[in-house]
Amino acid sequence: MDLASGDIRLRPLRLRDRVAWDALRVRNAAWLRPWEATSPEAAAFRPTFAQYVRSQNRAARRGEGYAYVIEVGGQMAGQLTISSVTRGSLQSATIGYWIAEDMAGRGIVPVCVALATDFCFFELGLHRVEINIRPENAASLRVVAKLGFRDEGVRRQYLHINGTWADHRSFALTVDEAHGGLTARQS
């Protein structure tokens, strides 16, 4: 399912995106490196792009996660992923994203996070959405502040990032706090 607001669109990641996705990742390698998840295991399995897309498609069919390409004016600009979709008594998901350096600071990510959060609340019927951010990632901290996500504190050594265990600040929003949706606030 595509999600859109103006010329910003989230659409499912596809196998045919490989060349454009790879090129965007290569161009932005230095920009993304400080925030990139890594594995502490030296010989960790790293899926191919095709394996990754197939895995994400299976997760979407099971309702467990969704990988989206961020497009601006029809051009690939990054990726947003809704992961760890949990049902039962939690009814929650986690959102993560990255944006190309030349697209950063244009208000694209807040719109994408708003679209994804509204999808979680109003299409998937979830109760809570969480975003975890490195404390030194000022741009992402502005995104959650702009959208009204609540700061829930620091998670010590939460994820392995750029070769080391890194602290993250955890932010969350419940459907009750979304007051009818975040996307309308971004228009």
C-alpha positions, 0 to 999 in steps of 0.5 A, spaced: 500 500 500 502 506 497 502 512 502 503 519 500 502 527 501 503 531 496 509 529 492 512 525 497 510 518 497 512 511 501 511 505 497 513 498 498 521 496 496 521 492 490 526 487 487 527 492 481 529 498 486 536 494 487 540 499 482 537 505 484 537 503 491 544 501 491 547 507 487 543 511 493 546 507 498 553 508 495 553 515 494 550 516 501 555 511 505 559 516 509 553 520 511 549 514 513 555 510 517 554 514 523 547 511 524 548 504 520 546 498 524 552 493 524 553 486 527 557 485 532 559 478 529 565 478 524 562 473 520 555 475 520 550 473 514 549 479 510 543 478 505 543 480 498 538 485 496 534 480 493 534 476 499 532 482 503 526 484 499 523 477 499 524 477 507 521 484 507 515 482 503 514 476 507 514 480 513 508 484 510 504 479 508 504 476 515 503 483 518 510 483 521 513 489 518 513 494 512 519 496 508 518 503 504 522 507 499 521 514 500 520 518 493 520 525 492 517 527 486 518 520 483 525 520 485 528 515 490 530 519 496 531 514 502 527 508 506 522 508 512 521 501 515 516 499 520 518 493 524 517 489 530 509 489 529 507 486 535 499 484 536 496 481 542 496 486 549 502 490 546 499 492 539 506 496 537 511 497 532 517 501 531 519 506 525 526 507 522 528 511 516 534 514 512 534 519 507 539 521 502 544 527 504 541 532 499 534 531 501 535 532 508 533 538 512 527 539 507 521 536 511 521 530 508 522 525 514 517 528 518 512 527 513 514 520 512 514 518 519 507 522 520 504 517 514 507 511 517 505 513 524 498 514 521 498 507 517 500 504 524 494 507 528 489 507 523 490 502 518 493 496 522 490 498 528 496 499 533 496 502 539 503 505 540 509 507 535 516 507 537 522 510 534 529 510 537 534 515 536 542 516 537 542 522 542 547 525 537 543 525 531 540 532 532 536 531 525 532 525 527 531 528 534 527 534 531 523 529 527 520 526 533 519 533 537 516 536 531 511 530 531 510 530 538 513 523 540 514 523 547 521 522 550 521 515 554 529 515 556 535 512 554 536 505 552 544 503 554 547 500 548 541 498 545 543 497 538 550 495 535 551 501 530 557 503 526 561 497 529 560 499 537 554 498 542 550 505 542 545 508 546 539 510 543 533 515 546 527 512 545 520 516 543 513 513 543 506 516 541 500 512 542 494 513 538 490 517 543 496 522 543 495 522 535 489 526 536 486 524 529 492 523 525 499 526 524 499 527 517 494 533 517 499 536 521 504 536 516 500 539 510 
